Amino acid sequence: MSLGGSRRYNINAPDSDYDFLVVYAASTDDVLSLDPPLLQMKLSRPDVTIWELRRFCEHLRDGTACQSLSRVLSAALRIALCA
């Protein structure tokens, strides 16, 4: 999970909401089932976008996930360094 939106860039107003991106890998059984997992889900309050790994890779392929990739990797690096 990584923080996004205006708070990520320290340009938020005091009343700005929180935006998060979550990327997860569904199990192989789920991916190969007749009822595969949703590729994207959105929640509100806080604003959370959840991508299954396939959707994230599609954004990488299309060149639209560079900002998201830096968000996820920076969060992963913080977790790794603080563990």
FENKAQUI-V422176 format. One record per pair of residues at least 6 apart in sequence whose ideal C-beta (glycine too) atoms are under 7 Angstrom apart, sorted by the first residue. I is the first residue (numbers start at 1). J is the second residue. Records with the same first field share a line. If there is no record, write none. Layout:
I = J  J
This chain:
1 = 20  22  75
2 = 20  21  71  72  74  75
3 = 18  20
4 = 19  20  21  71
5 = 19
6 = 12  16
7 = 16  18
8 = 71
17 = 46  47
18 = 46  47
19 = 47
20 = 46  47  48
21 = 49  68  71  72
22 = 48  50
23 = 51  53  56  72
24 = 50  52  53
25 = 53
26 = 37  52
30 = 36  37
31 = 37
37 = 52
38 = 52
39 = 51  52  54  55
40 = 49  50  51  55
41 = 50
42 = 49
56 = 65
59 = 65  68
60 = 69
